[in-house]
Amino acid sequence: MQLHSKNALLCFWSAITLACVSLISNGDLAWGEERAKETPSSSPSVTLSPTPSPIPSLTLSLTPSLTPSLTPSSTLSPTPSLTPSPTLSPTPSLTPSPTPSYAPIPPLPTNFAAQFRFNPKIKLKGRLATVVFVFGYERILVVDLEGRSVRPLVDGPGRNSAPAWSPDGSQLAFSSTRDGHKHIFIADFDGDNQRRLSSGNAVDDRPDWFPDGQSLIFDSTREEGPPGSRLNLWSIKSDASNLRRLTNFRGKNFWPRVSPDGAKVAFTTDRFWPGTDICIWNFERKIEACPLQGSESYARPVWTPSGDALSYSYGVGGQIDLGVLRFGSVTAQEPFPAVPGAEHDLAWDPSGRFAAFTSHSKGDIPFSIQLYDMSTRKSTLLLESPYLLRFLSWSGASSVALEAARIKREELK
């Protein structure tokens, strides 16, 4: 009788011990699942360290599978920790993301191109690149002036802006957020063969080409400390090599435009507040001159094709106007005739006679591209748009000539 009682007592205490171990194991597993949900899935392995709580720590190990398993060990080590075993089901799902993925941008309306209306009285040559804002995203369009057509050129992924044609019109530089940060990209004249030039965590924006067509200039936050505190000018080769810093100014220095002879660059700066100003940096002499300063907020400089004048915008709020600064024995400012609303982003045709600019007004035509004739000093509607347009770049190369040149290159390979 006493033997049976002892055996019963031993069985009773064994059952109690197993129940406690099971309770601790289950509690630790539930805690591990909650911590696993909080852990980013981009890391190939996640280790949950023990906290001051007496609950043992749990180590999660991700296998190459897209659904890694989480399995406690069946034994306890001398320290209160559980190690994963090869199998346990069901498992919490942690899906690693080896590359960033972004939701597709909303598609353009099916009748998108038909919504733009050309002025039938104007006949011009070349192509305009511009940015259109549709459904909250910037998309780059090409306006074929000879063919009187509009079509998307760079339409996602991400936001794509600040287009700039290469000197021969065969390539387009632009900025894009498709990789999570704003970087500099280039593409062929038809939008194909898009490739990234800059990289890293900096914000790189507003590219322009050097006259040789082999290098680009842009403004960037790289090496500038706290985000948004400073912007300076950098250059890079079109094959993504030879990244180098060009300026080291305080404040924000942006929107660089290289002179036609490649000797200097005009840009916008906020160093002389109030307002923004336009300065010119001489690459060889390392000298800066700021011909446009004051509370008018001068910005967005663009050289004329001859290099003897600089166009710019000025004003604040909803009234922004354009002007030309002529260099010579006497530097003179020549404002464009005022147009109600805001005028931005002037681009010159190769001859220097015409200047196109984007317009945003509260009139019957809220969004448009206007054409300014330097010989008559008058502006005329070029293109009416149902969407906001910004950031113009004008190339004299026609689509037909560019396509013919590409076919010839392919035949020579």
TAVEN-V265231 format. One record per pair of residues at least 4 apart in sequence whose ideal C-beta (glycine too) atoms are under 7 Angstrom apart, sorted by sequence separation. I is the first residue (numbers start at 1). J is the second residue. D is the distance in whole Angstrom. If there is no record, write none. Layout:
# TAVEN-V265231
((I,J,D) (I,J,D))
This chain:
# TAVEN-V265231
((1,5,7) (2,6,6) (3,7,6) (4,8,6) (5,9,6) (6,10,6) (7,11,6) (8,12,6) (9,13,7) (10,14,6) (11,15,6) (12,16,7) (13,17,6) (14,18,6) (15,19,6) (16,20,7) (17,21,7) (18,22,6) (19,23,6) (20,24,6) (21,25,6) (22,26,6) (23,27,6) (24,28,6) (25,29,6) (26,30,6) (27,31,6) (28,32,6) (29,33,7) (30,34,7) (31,35,6) (32,36,6) (33,37,7) (35,39,6) (77,81,6) (97,101,7) (108,112,4) (111,115,6) (144,148,7) (165,169,5) (166,170,6) (179,183,6) (187,191,5) (188,192,5) (209,213,6) (210,214,7) (225,229,5) (236,240,7) (237,241,5) (249,253,5) (258,262,6) (259,263,6) (282,286,7) (303,307,6) (304,308,6) (315,319,5) (327,331,6) (339,343,6) (348,352,6) (349,353,7) (362,366,7) (385,389,5) (397,401,6) (398,402,7) (399,403,6) (400,404,6) (401,405,6) (402,406,7) (403,407,7) (404,408,6) (405,409,7) (406,410,6) (407,411,7) (408,412,7) (63,68,5) (133,138,6) (134,139,6) (144,149,5) (166,171,4) (177,182,5) (187,192,7) (188,193,5) (210,215,4) (224,229,6) (225,230,7) (237,242,5) (259,264,5) (272,277,5) (282,287,5) (304,309,4) (315,320,4) (326,331,7) (349,354,4) (361,366,6) (373,378,6) (397,402,5) (50,56,7) (62,68,4) (63,69,7) (154,160,5) (176,182,7) (187,193,6) (198,204,4) (210,216,7) (221,227,6) (224,230,4) (236,242,7) (247,253,6) (259,265,7) (270,276,5) (292,298,4) (315,321,5) (325,331,7) (326,332,5) (360,366,7) (39,46,5) (50,57,4) (131,138,5) (132,139,5) (143,150,5) (165,172,6) (175,182,5) (176,183,6) (187,194,4) (209,216,6) (210,217,7) (224,231,7) (236,243,5) (258,265,5) (269,276,7) (281,288,5) (303,310,6) (304,311,7) (313,320,5) (314,321,6) (348,355,5) (360,367,6) (372,379,5) (49,57,6) (175,183,7) (208,216,7) (224,232,7) (257,265,7) (268,276,5) (269,277,6) (280,288,7) (313,321,7) (325,333,5) (326,334,6) (347,355,7) (371,379,7) (48,57,6) (73,82,5) (131,140,6) (132,141,5) (141,150,6) (142,151,6) (163,172,6) (164,173,5) (175,184,6) (176,185,5) (185,194,6) (186,195,6) (207,216,5) (208,217,5) (234,243,7) (235,244,6) (256,265,5) (257,266,5) (279,288,6) (280,289,5) (301,310,5) (302,311,5) (313,322,6) (314,323,6) (346,355,5) (347,356,5) (359,368,5) (370,379,5) (371,380,5) (36,46,7) (48,58,5) (60,70,6) (72,82,5) (73,83,4) (141,151,7) (185,195,7) (207,217,7) (221,231,6) (234,244,7) (268,278,6) (269,279,5) (279,289,7) (323,333,6) (324,334,5) (370,380,7) (48,59,7) (73,84,7) (74,85,6) (129,140,6) (130,141,5) (141,152,6) (142,153,4) (163,174,5) (173,184,7) (174,185,6) (185,196,5) (186,197,6) (207,218,4) (220,231,7) (234,245,6) (235,246,6) (256,267,5) (279,290,4) (280,291,7) (301,312,5) (311,322,6) (312,323,6) (323,334,6) (346,357,4) (358,369,6) (359,370,5) (370,381,6) (371,382,4) (47,59,5) (48,60,7) (72,84,7) (73,85,5) (141,153,6) (162,174,6) (185,197,7) (206,218,6) (219,231,5) (220,232,7) (222,234,7) (234,246,6) (255,267,6) (266,278,6) (267,279,6) (278,290,7) (300,312,6) (323,335,4) (345,357,6) (370,382,6) (35,48,5) (71,84,5) (72,85,7) (129,142,6) (130,143,6) (139,152,6) (140,153,5) (161,174,7) (162,175,5) (173,186,5) (183,196,5) (184,197,5) (205,218,6) (206,219,5) (219,232,7) (232,245,7) (233,246,4) (254,267,6) (255,268,5) (277,290,5) (278,291,7) (299,312,7) (300,313,5) (311,324,5) (312,325,6) (323,336,6) (344,357,7) (345,358,5) (356,369,6) (357,370,6) (368,381,6) (369,382,5) (46,60,5) (70,84,7) (71,85,5) (140,154,4) (160,174,6) (161,175,5) (172,186,7) (184,198,4) (204,218,5) (205,219,6) (219,233,6) (220,234,5) (233,247,4) (253,267,6) (254,268,6) (266,280,5) (278,292,4) (298,312,5) (299,313,5) (321,335,6) (322,336,4) (343,357,5) (344,358,5) (369,383,4) (71,86,7) (127,142,6) (128,143,4) (139,154,7) (171,186,5) (172,187,5) (183,198,5) (232,247,5) (277,292,6) (309,324,5) (310,325,5) (321,336,6) (356,371,6) (357,372,7) (368,383,6) (32,48,6) (45,61,6) (46,62,7) (71,87,6) (72,88,7) (127,143,7) (139,155,5) (160,176,5) (171,187,7) (183,199,6) (204,220,5) (217,233,6) (218,234,6) (232,248,6) (253,269,5) (264,280,5) (265,281,5) (277,293,4) (298,314,5) (309,325,6) (343,359,5) (365,381,7) (368,384,5) (45,62,5) (71,88,3) (127,144,6) (128,145,7) (159,176,7) (171,188,6) (172,189,7) (179,196,7) (203,220,7) (232,249,6) (252,269,7) (264,281,6) (297,314,6) (309,326,5) (321,338,6) (354,371,6) (355,372,4) (368,385,6) (44,62,6) (70,88,7) (127,145,6) (158,176,5) (159,177,5) (171,189,7) (202,220,5) (203,221,5) (217,235,5) (251,269,6) (252,270,5) (264,282,5) (296,314,4) (297,315,7) (308,326,7) (309,327,6) (341,359,6) (342,360,5) (354,372,7) (367,385,4) (69,88,6) (126,145,5) (153,172,7) (158,177,4) (170,189,5) (202,221,5) (216,235,7) (251,270,5) (263,282,7) (264,283,6) (275,294,6) (296,315,7) (297,316,5) (308,327,6) (341,360,5) (354,373,6) (355,374,7) (365,384,5) (367,386,7) (125,145,6) (140,160,5) (154,174,6) (158,178,3) (169,189,6) (181,201,6) (184,204,5) (202,222,4) (215,235,6) (216,236,6) (230,250,7) (233,253,6) (249,269,7) (251,271,4) (263,283,6) (275,295,5) (278,298,5) (292,312,6) (339,359,6) (341,361,3) (353,373,7) (367,387,6) (369,389,6) (70,91,5) (124,145,4) (125,146,6) (138,159,5) (139,160,6) (157,178,4) (181,202,7) (182,203,5) (183,204,5) (215,236,7) (230,251,6) (231,252,4) (232,253,6) (250,271,6) (263,284,7) (272,293,6) (274,295,5) (275,296,6) (276,297,5) (277,298,6) (322,343,5) (340,361,5) (341,362,6) (353,374,5) (367,388,5) (69,91,4) (70,92,5) (137,159,6) (138,160,6) (181,203,7) (182,204,6) (200,222,6) (215,237,5) (216,238,7) (230,252,6) (231,253,5) (249,271,6) (275,297,4) (276,298,6) (320,342,4) (321,343,6) (353,375,6) (367,389,6) (61,84,6) (138,161,4) (140,163,5) (182,205,6) (184,207,5) (214,237,6) (215,238,7) (231,254,5) (233,256,5) (276,299,5) (278,301,5) (318,341,7) (319,342,7) (320,343,6) (340,363,6) (31,55,6) (36,60,6) (56,80,4) (57,81,5) (58,82,5) (59,83,6) (129,153,7) (214,238,6) (318,342,6) (320,344,6) (322,346,6) (56,81,5) (59,84,6) (32,58,4) (54,80,7) (56,82,5) (67,93,5) (68,94,5) (108,134,6) (356,382,6) (28,55,6) (27,55,7) (28,56,5) (32,60,7) (67,95,7) (360,388,6) (66,95,6) (106,135,4) (175,204,7) (217,246,7) (28,58,6) (118,148,5) (131,161,5) (175,205,5) (313,343,7) (175,206,7) (268,299,5) (313,344,6) (339,370,7) (358,389,5) (62,94,6) (105,137,5) (131,163,7) (175,207,7) (184,216,7) (233,265,7) (268,300,7) (358,390,6) (154,187,6) (174,207,7) (268,301,7) (292,325,6) (36,70,6) (62,96,6) (116,150,5) (129,163,4) (140,174,6) (173,207,4) (184,218,5) (219,253,7) (233,267,7) (247,281,6) (267,301,7) (278,312,6) (291,325,6) (358,392,6) (219,254,4) (266,301,4) (311,346,5) (322,357,6) (357,392,7) (113,149,7) (129,165,6) (173,209,6) (219,255,7) (336,372,6) (356,392,6) (113,150,5) (154,191,5) (219,256,6) (266,303,7) (32,70,7) (113,151,6) (153,191,4) (198,236,6) (218,256,7) (356,394,6) (197,236,5) (217,256,5) (154,194,7) (291,331,6) (337,377,7) (339,379,6) (217,258,6) (127,169,7) (167,209,6) (337,379,6) (29,72,6) (129,172,6) (162,205,6) (164,207,5) (166,209,5) (173,216,6) (197,240,5) (260,303,6) (305,348,6) (108,152,6) (162,206,5) (164,208,5) (167,211,6) (255,299,7) (257,301,5) (259,303,5) (266,310,6) (300,344,7) (302,346,5) (304,348,6) (311,355,6) (162,207,6) (164,209,6) (168,213,6) (255,300,6) (257,302,5) (260,305,6) (300,345,6) (302,347,7) (305,350,6) (345,390,6) (347,392,4) (349,394,6) (167,213,5) (255,301,7) (257,303,6) (261,307,6) (302,348,7) (306,352,6) (344,390,6) (345,391,5) (347,393,6) (348,394,6) (350,396,4) (25,72,6) (108,155,7) (166,213,5) (211,258,7) (260,307,4) (305,352,4) (345,392,5) (347,394,4) (349,396,7) (206,254,6) (208,256,6) (210,258,5) (217,265,6) (259,307,5) (304,352,5) (206,255,5) (208,257,5) (211,260,6) (206,256,7) (208,258,6) (211,261,7) (105,156,4) (211,262,5) (44,96,7) (104,156,7) (105,157,7) (184,236,7) (186,238,6) (210,262,5) (41,94,5) (28,82,6) (41,95,5) (42,96,6) (41,96,5) (42,97,5) (102,157,6) (36,92,5) (41,97,6) (102,158,6) (25,82,7) (36,94,6) (33,92,5) (102,178,7) (100,179,7) (100,180,5) (189,402,5) (128,347,7) (126,349,6) (124,349,7) (169,395,4) (169,396,7) (128,356,6) (163,391,6) (165,393,5) (169,397,3) (162,391,5) (164,393,5) (168,397,6) (161,391,6) (163,393,5) (165,395,4) (170,402,6) (169,402,6) (143,383,6) (122,371,6) (146,398,6) (147,399,7) (134,387,6) (133,387,6) (132,387,5) (133,388,4) (144,399,6) (132,389,6) (122,380,7) (131,389,7) (130,389,5) (131,390,5) (122,382,6) (131,391,4) (119,380,7) (130,391,6) (119,381,5) (130,392,5) (119,382,6) (128,392,6) (129,393,5) (118,383,6) (128,394,6) (116,383,6) (117,384,4) (116,384,7) (126,394,6) (127,395,5) (116,385,6) (126,395,5) (126,396,4) (127,397,7) (115,386,5) (125,396,6) (126,397,7) (126,398,7) (127,399,6) (125,398,6))
